[in-house]
Amino acid sequence: MNQVFVARARQLRTARELVVGEDAYASATALLSVHSAIALNDALLTVWRGKPLKGDDHREAVRATEAECKARKLTTAGVRHLGDLVRSKSEVSYGDKVVTHEKAEALAEAAKRFEAWTFKNCKEIAIWEQQQ
């Protein structure tokens, strides 16, 4: 199951990289950034806890990841980026305002930082990522 989440995150990240920086695709960039991080966090929690959290409250998944970091004595710097992405999910998914280029770029950067943090702190995911 872990590899399914890693593959999903990779597909979403790859799609994000195809559209990032293009004003016409700011909403797509934002959505792909958010959802790639959520998928990667599902993989992370599956490795660390044996299963992902079920349900639609992604804030709970952020809290679970923070708790795992504390238990493992890891920095939570990357989780901060995940939290920023999750907090933006409703706005960029269902909001009635245009997603700006600046917002899309900021979310893409947050996703990249969460990815880098995850690969550094979870060797299993880093290995799966390299195998693809």
Phi, psi and omega in degrees: 000323181304317183293333176297314179293320178296316179297318178298314179299319180295317179299315180294320178296317180298317177297319178301316182295336178287333186245348183301139180090349179266114182305324181294344182239029181299316179297318179297317178301314181297311181296317179295325177296312180298309187286331175294322179291320178298316179296318180294323177293325174301318178297317181299312180293328177293319177295312187282327185246352181090352179193152176281164172286142177263151177113175185259359181272090182290341175295327177295322177295322176298314179297321179295320179293318176300317180296319178296321178298315180298317180296328181266001181058044177253152175294147179258016182304317180292327180293331176300319178294319176301316179300319177299318180294314181296320178296336180271352187304307182297318180301312184277340180273318189235356184293159182260014177249151178293136173282121182282161175302317181297318179295315180298316180296319180296319179290322177298319178294319177299319179297317179299319180291322176295319178300311181300317179297317181297313181297327179287323188260354178225097185296327179300315180292320179299320179293313179300320180298318182288334182285345184266000000 
